[in-house]
């Protein structure tokens, strides 16, 4: 047994010059993913809280006059209906499973409210059934065509669409990722600018196609599944229909997807894991490619080793599999460590009376009446004294009534 261990030890040391970079890359990438994913979840959750606060702080003059938020939903530079995190389902005419519709249930994470894999169209509802079967949702950060080139290009696409009756049958909306739809953009793990394509299928879903444990408030025969695709700009390798010698500009790229003969089918239907991989890959590329950093030097050495050592030796597939395994293992361990640290922090904070993330924002919005721990302590104590005094007075009155109103001094003293 010891001989085998020594043999493995020597093999490991002898191959270390070749395997050290894949080992480091796999472990570092996995740890980075755990930290990055935790930060992404926290950021999206905080965005949800901030948007709830902004929604509750919406103001108006009352009566039939729309509030400031409602006014901007219809009066904007795109002249479209704006979709927000709190109303995207009814505005697009979709429904979610019963289990994902109740945000008061603490067992359901808030990201399920923006789930794109379980969307349905209810054809028994006349309002929803009359909505277009094909809809486009443009994701912008600023929603200012006069400032942003992609916003201006989308405005040009709308002008083209309005001039063609066939395209005009599709529904067009937009969402502001930097304002009222940041939660949606965070949950969908997409960057702007982007177009979301929603297509209502012709046939009702089959029972086996619905995830176990999910139910809908209507019969399956009245439901139609919705297929969602996310097209992110600028396009990379997608076919635009233009000659190869012509470089498509901003408007041409969007118009090729919208007006092309089902060019959107080049993009696979929405997959949350693939979307998350895209964002994490972009994050890692920024880390590896930043000139002058240690990671950049390691990346260059690793690239040289791949081109001059591992590929000629034919061991690149083995090293890739080893790096993938180490990345998966370290990612799971890193995620568990982040969850343990966060859970411990919450536990200690609850013990000390500290607010959790979002409590102060929700308190500002009037959702919960958060107070400082010391204020809450004295308030609870004084409230208990006052409650005891009121209870004592009630007992005194009861004793007074039972005694015919003669011995009131003893009863008040007891109170």
TAMOWO-V982503 format. One record per residue. N is the residue number from 1. RES is the residue in one small letter. PSI is psi as a letter, one per 20 degrees, with the letter a starting at -180 (999 if undefined). OMEGA is omega as a letter, one per 20 degrees, with the letter a starting at -180 (none if undefined). Layout:
n:res:psi:omega
N:RES:PSI:OMEGA
N:RES:PSI:OMEGA
This chain:
n:res:psi:omega
1:x:g:r
2:x:h:r
3:x:g:r
4:x:g:r
5:x:h:r
6:x:h:r
7:x:g:r
8:x:h:r
9:x:g:r
10:x:h:r
11:x:g:r
12:x:g:a
13:x:h:a
14:x:h:a
15:x:i:a
16:x:h:r
17:x:h:r
18:x:h:a
19:x:i:a
20:x:h:a
21:x:g:r
22:x:h:r
23:x:g:r
24:x:g:a
25:x:g:r
26:x:g:a
27:x:g:a
28:x:g:r
29:x:g:r
30:x:g:r
31:x:g:r
32:x:h:r
33:x:g:r
34:x:g:r
35:x:g:a
36:x:g:a
37:x:h:r
38:x:g:r
39:x:h:r
40:x:g:r
41:x:g:r
42:x:g:a
43:x:g:r
44:x:h:r
45:x:g:r
46:x:h:r
47:x:h:r
48:x:g:a
49:x:g:a
50:x:h:a
51:x:h:r
52:x:g:r
53:x:g:r
54:x:h:r
55:x:g:a
56:x:h:r
57:x:j:r
58:x:q:a
59:x:q:r
60:x:a:a
61:x:i:r
62:x:r:a
63:x:b:r
64:x:j:a
65:x:p:r
66:x:q:r
67:x:r:a
68:x:g:r
69:x:g:r
70:x:h:r
71:x:g:a
72:x:h:r
73:x:h:a
74:x:i:a
75:x:n:a
76:x:r:a
77:x:h:r
78:x:i:a
79:x:k:r
80:x:r:r
81:x:p:r
82:x:p:r
83:x:p:a
84:x:r:a
85:x:h:a
86:x:i:a
87:x:j:a
88:x:h:a
89:x:g:a
90:x:h:a
91:x:h:r
92:x:i:r
93:x:k:a
94:x:r:r
95:x:q:r
96:x:r:r
97:x:q:r
98:x:h:a
99:x:h:a
100:x:j:a
101:x:i:a
102:x:o:a
103:x:i:r
104:x:i:r
105:x:o:a
106:x:i:a
107:x:i:r
108:x:p:r
109:x:q:a
110:x:h:r
111:x:i:r
112:x:h:r
113:x:h:r
114:x:k:a
115:x:p:a
116:x:i:a
117:x:i:a
118:x:j:a
119:x:q:r
120:x:q:r
121:x:p:r
122:x:o:a
123:x:i:r
124:x:i:r
125:x:o:a
126:x:h:a
127:x:g:a
128:x:h:a
129:x:h:a
130:x:i:r
131:x:q:a
132:x:q:r
133:x:i:r
134:x:p:a
135:x:q:r
136:x:p:r
137:x:o:a
138:x:p:r
139:x:p:r
140:x:q:r
141:x:g:a
142:x:h:a
143:x:l:r
144:x:n:a
145:x:h:a
146:x:i:a
147:x:g:a
148:x:p:a
149:x:h:a
150:x:h:r
151:x:g:r
152:x:h:r
153:x:h:r
154:x:h:r
155:x:g:r
156:x:h:r
157:x:g:r
158:x:h:r
159:x:g:r
160:x:g:a
161:x:g:a
162:x:h:r
163:x:i:a
164:x:o:a
165:x:h:a
166:x:g:r
167:x:h:a
168:x:i:r
169:x:i:r
170:x:q:r
171:x:p:a
172:x:p:r
173:x:r:r
174:x:q:r
175:x:q:a
176:x:o:a
177:x:h:a
178:x:j:a
179:x:e:a
180:x:i:a
181:x:k:r
182:x:h:r
183:x:g:r
184:x:g:a
185:x:h:r
186:x:g:a
187:x:h:r
188:x:i:r
189:x:l:r
190:x:q:r
191:x:q:r
192:x:q:j
193:x:q:r
194:x:q:r
195:x:p:r
196:x:p:r
197:x:p:r
198:x:p:r
199:x:p:r
200:x:p:a
201:x:r:a
202:x:h:a
203:x:q:r
204:x:q:a
205:x:q:r
206:x:q:a
207:x:h:a
208:x:i:r
209:x:i:a
210:x:p:a
211:x:q:a
212:x:p:r
213:x:i:r
214:x:p:r
215:x:q:r
216:x:q:a
217:x:j:a
218:x:r:r
219:x:q:a
220:x:h:a
221:x:h:r
222:x:i:a
223:x:q:r
224:x:p:r
225:x:q:r
226:x:p:r
227:x:p:a
228:x:p:r
229:x:q:r
230:x:o:r
231:x:o:a
232:x:q:a
233:x:q:j
234:x:q:r
235:x:q:a
236:x:f:a
237:x:j:a
238:x:q:r
239:x:p:a
240:x:i:a
241:x:i:r
242:x:q:r
243:x:q:a
244:x:h:a
245:x:i:a
246:x:p:r
247:x:o:a
248:x:p:r
249:x:a:a
250:x:g:a
251:x:g:a
252:x:h:r
253:x:g:r
254:x:g:a
255:x:h:r
256:x:h:r
257:x:g:a
258:x:g:a
259:x:i:r
260:x:r:a
261:x:n:r
262:x:k:r
263:x:h:a
264:x:i:a
265:x:i:r
266:x:h:a
267:x:p:r
268:x:q:r
269:x:q:a
270:x:p:r
271:x:o:a
272:x:h:a
273:x:h:r
274:x:g:r
275:x:g:r
276:x:h:r
277:x:h:r
278:x:g:a
279:x:h:a
280:x:h:r
281:x:g:r
282:x:h:r
283:x:g:a
284:x:h:r
285:x:h:r
286:x:h:r
287:x:g:a
288:x:h:a
289:x:i:r
290:x:o:a
291:x:q:r
292:x:i:a
293:x:r:r
294:x:h:r
295:x:h:r
296:x:g:r
297:x:g:r
298:x:g:r
299:x:g:r
300:x:g:r
301:x:g:r
302:x:g:r
303:x:h:r
304:x:g:r
305:x:h:r
306:x:g:a
307:x:h:a
308:x:i:a
309:x:f:a
310:x:g:r
311:x:g:r
312:x:h:r
313:x:i:r
314:x:k:a
315:x:j:a
316:x:g:r
317:x:h:a
318:x:g:a
319:x:h:r
320:x:g:r
321:x:h:r
322:x:g:r
323:x:h:r
324:x:g:r
325:x:g:r
326:x:h:r
327:x:g:a
328:x:g:a
329:x:g:a
330:x:h:r
331:x:g:r
332:x:g:r
333:x:g:r
334:x:g:r
335:x:g:r
336:x:g:r
337:x:g:r
338:x:g:r
339:x:h:r
340:x:g:r
341:x:g:a
342:x:g:r
343:x:g:r
344:x:g:r
345:x:g:r
346:x:g:a
347:x:g:r
348:x:g:r
349:x:g:r
350:x:h:r
351:x:h:a
352:x:i:r
353:x:j:r
354:x:q:r
355:x:q:r
356:x:r:r
357:x:p:r
358:x:i:a
359:x:g:a
360:x:h:r
361:x:g:r
362:x:h:r
363:x:h:r
364:x:h:r
365:x:i:r
366:x:j:a
367:x:g:r
368:x:q:a
369:x:m:a
370:x:p:r
371:x:r:r
372:x:q:a
373:x:g:a
374:x:g:r
375:x:h:a
376:x:h:r
377:x:g:a
378:x:h:r
379:x:g:r
380:x:g:a
381:x:g:r
382:x:h:r
383:x:h:r
384:x:h:r
385:x:g:a
386:x:h:r
387:x:g:r
388:x:h:r
389:x:g:r
390:x:g:r
391:x:h:r
392:x:g:r
393:x:g:r
394:x:g:r
395:x:h:r
396:x:g:r
397:x:h:r
398:x:g:r
399:x:h:r
400:x:g:a
401:x:g:a
402:x:h:a
403:x:j:r
404:x:j:r
405:x:k:a
406:x:g:a
407:x:m:a
408:x:h:a
409:x:g:r
410:x:g:a
411:x:g:r
412:x:h:r
413:x:g:r
414:x:h:a
415:x:999:none
